[in-house]
Amino acid sequence: MKVTNKPARVTFPSRIGVWWNSEPWPIREAQHIARDIEAMGFGSLFMPEGSGKDVLVESAAFLAATDRLVVGTGIANIHVRIPTAAESGGRLLSALYPGRFVLGLGVSHAPFVDQVVGGAYRKPLAMMRTYLERMDGLPAEIEAGSTALRLLAALGPKMIELSGEHADGAHPYLVTPEHTKLTRSILGEDRWIVTEQAVAIGGSADDQLRRAHSHLGPSSRLPNYRNSWLRLGFDESDVVDGGSDRLARALVGMGSAADAASRITAHLDAGADHVVVQVLGDTPRSDPRPALRELAAALQL
């Protein structure tokens, strides 16, 4: 069982990486951006899995296009593929690119699963536990000796506990440094924490706040995130559609590049092993590289 194993090994070139939704970009363009991200000094590229591209195929493309960059799924939706396919895919990529692939897994959200995937969203904790157990049932001779670092999208205490017991750690999303600190206290020192941090830099303060609210809009309608924010000390007035100004400023690094960089390093100080920064643009096709260059300079990558 995964619980008896030490965490899989991965080598991040730096402690700060990038979280980028590459789905709207043609893959050749996206590979070029991945190479630029690597050249800037960032240590990883994580990407989500929506209703468009297969995130494991994207991962293979980015690994092939770069030399040192760690590539991670943030997250691979467990409703999209059977457990053994997720496990074999992780083993294959890890065999081809040792120490460079992270398999982040998540239960997604009821509206997406019910309406887009056509599945049935059941109790997420039990579903994830069963999925992980079935992943572990893949025969050991398939890519023997190869294993991917396995992280869970974990917000609540029970999912965080599961990420330490049956995976290698957690990949929290839309959280504060206080949540990272809590996650570390639950997981202990021998499990991984790779935290996402959104930033909005460039433009006026009002424009940055507008981008932050736009980013929080879809998530503020989902119980998983609303409950997470309430556990962190926010109240019902904060979890309105798009989030309150207080919530937006707590979850999104705004101001100058140096201000945003300080929010990133706050997660490291709170116990994260690695932080992936998500640049908020005006559209899904906004180029993240100008802001990433500013951040790379502020972070001295």
N, C-alpha and C positions, 0 to 999 in steps of 0.2 A: 504493500500500500504506500501511497505517496507520503503518508504521515511519518513513516519510518525513515524516509530518505533525507539526506542533507539537501539544501537548496541547490538546484542546478547552477552551473557556473555561467556567467556572462561577463564580458569585459567592456565596460563603457569607456570610450576615449576621454570623456569628460563627464562631470556630474550633472550637467544640464543638457537637455535635448529639446526636441520639437514635437508638438502634437499638431498634426495638420490633416484636414479633410481633403484628401487628394482625389476623391471620387469625381468631382466635376471636370478634372483636368485630363486631357489625353495622356496616355501612359508615357509616351516619349517625352512630352513636356515635363510631366511629373518626375521622371527619372533625372532630367536635367536639374530640376529644383532640388532633388535629393542630393545630387553631387555638390550643388552650391551650399546646401546646409552643412554637409560634411566639411567643405572647405572653410566655412566660417568658424569651425571649431566646436560645433555642437556634437554631442555624443550619441544622439539617437534620433530616430524618426518613428513616431507612433501615429497610427491612423485608425479611424473608426470603420465600422461596417454598417452601412445603411441599407438601402434597398437597391443599390446599384451594383458595385463591383465586389468580387470575391476578395476578401482582405488577405487571404493566404497567397493568392496569385499576385496581388499587389506587393506583398512582402517579398516574394521571390524576385520580382522585377527590381525593387529597390536594393535588395542585397546584391543582385548581379551588377547594378549600376555603380556601386560604391565599393570602397576598399576596407574601411574600418568601422563605418557607421553601424550601430546596433539598430535593428528594425524590430518594431513591436506592434502587436495588434491591440488597439485600445478602444473598443474591444472586438473580439470575434464573437458574434452572436451565437449562443448555444442552440437557438431554434433554427439556425440556417443549415447546419450539417450534423450528421450523426456523430456520437462521441469518438468512435474509432477513427473516423476521418479527420477529426481535429487532432487527435493524438498522433496519427501517422504523419499528418502534414507537419506538425511541430518537429517530429523526429527527423523527417526528411530535410527540412530547412536547416536544422541544427547540425545534421551530418554534412551537408554541403557547405555550411558557413559556421563552423564551430565558434561558440561564444558570442554570436552576433544576432541571435533571434530570441525574442520574448513572445510567448503565447499568452496574451491577455484574454480572459474569457468573461462574459457577462450574461445575465439573464434577460437583458433588454427591458422593455416596458410593455404593459398589457395592450395599449392601443396599437403599437407596431406589430406585436406578435399576432394579435387577433385579426387586424385589418389588412396588414401587408403580407405577412408570412402565411397567414391562414392556419395558424396553430391554435393551441389552447394555453393561455397563460395561467399556470397553476401556482401553488405555493413556491415562491422563488428559492427559498433556502433548501427545501427538500428536492426541488428539481435540480439545483446545482450539485447537491451532494450525490444524487444518483448519476448525473452526467459524469462527474469526476470518477466515480467508481467504475463506470463503464469504459471510460478512457483508459483506466489502469488495467482493464481486461484485455487490451490489445497484446497479442503474443510478444514476448520479449525478443524473439529472434528477428522481428521486423525492425530493421536498422538498429541492430543490437549495439548497446553501449551509447546510443545517441538519445538525448532527452532535451526538451526545450524548457527554459525557465517558464514556469506557469504562474501567472498572477490572476487574481479575481477582482472584478469591479466590485469593491466592497465599501458600503457606506455605513450600514448599521452594525452594531457590536457582534451579532451572531454571524453575519457574513464575513466580518473581519476575522472572527475566530476560525471559521471554516477555511479561510484563505491561508491560515497558518497551519491548520491540521492536515488538509488534503491538497495544498498547493504550496508554492514557494513564497507567497506573500500577496500584497494587495496593490491595486492600481486605482486609487481614489480619484474622483472627478468632481469638479465644482465644490471644492471644500476649502476651508480656512486652515491656516497653520495649526490651529487648536485641534482640528480633526486629525491632522498628521501626527500630532503629539499623542492623541488618544490611541490612534492606530498602533503607534510604536509601543505604547504601554501594554496593549493587548497582545501583540505579536512577539514581543521580546526582541532580542538583538540579532537573532540568527535567521530572520525572515526579511524579505525584500519589501520596501515601500517605494513605489514609483508614482509620484503625485503629479497630476495635471494642474497647471496654473494658467488661466486666461489673462491676457493683457490687452489694453487699448491705449496705444501711444500715438502721437502725432495728431495734428488738428487741435481744435479748442477743447477746453474742459467740457463744455456742453456736448460737443461732438463725441468725445470719448464716453461720456455717460450715456448718450444715445446708443452707441454701439454696444455698451454693456447691457443695457435693458433689452435690446433686440436679441442679444445672445441668450439672455436668461428667459426670454419669452416662452419658447417651447418647453423648457425644463420646469418652469414654474407651474405648468399644468399637469405635471407628473407626480404621483404620490411619493415615489422613491426619493426624489430630490426634496420635495416639500417637507417630508418627515425628517430627512437628514438635517435640513436647515433649522427646523424646530428643535431638534435635539441639540443643536449647536448654540441655542439660546435666542434665536430670532423668534418673532411671534407672528400671528396671523396677518398683522398689518404689513409685514415684510414679504410674505409669500404671495402677494397679489400678482396678477399677470404681468410678467416682465420684471418682477421684484421691486422692492422699494429702493430708494437711493442708498439707504444704509446697507441693504443686502448687496446691491451692485458694487459698492465701494469695498465691501468686505471680501467679495469673491473675485473681483477683477482688478488687476494691477493697473492703475491709471496714473497720469501725470507724465513726467519725463521718462526717458529710458532708464535713468538711474533709479527713479522711484519704482518703476516696474521691476527692475532687477532686485531691489531690496525685498519685494514681496516673494520673489522666487527663492532667494537665499533664506527667507524666513522659514520656508518648508524644510530646507536642509538643516537649519538650526533646530527645528522641531523633531527631527529624526528621520526625514526622508533620505533614502540612499541616492535617489535620482529624481529630478524634477523635469517635466516636459512642458514647455511653454507653448500656449496656443495664441497666435496673433489674431485679434478680431478685426476684420475688414468690413467694408460696406456690403460686399456680396460674397458668395462662396467662391467666386473666381478672382477675388482680390489677391494680388501677389503678396505673399507674406515676407518676401526677402528684404525689402527696404527696412521694415521694422526689425527683422531679425538681425540685420547688420548693426543697427543701432544698439540692440540688446547685447550682441556679441562683444561690442566695444565696451559697453557699460559693465559687463560681466568679466571682462578681460580674458576672454576665451582664446 
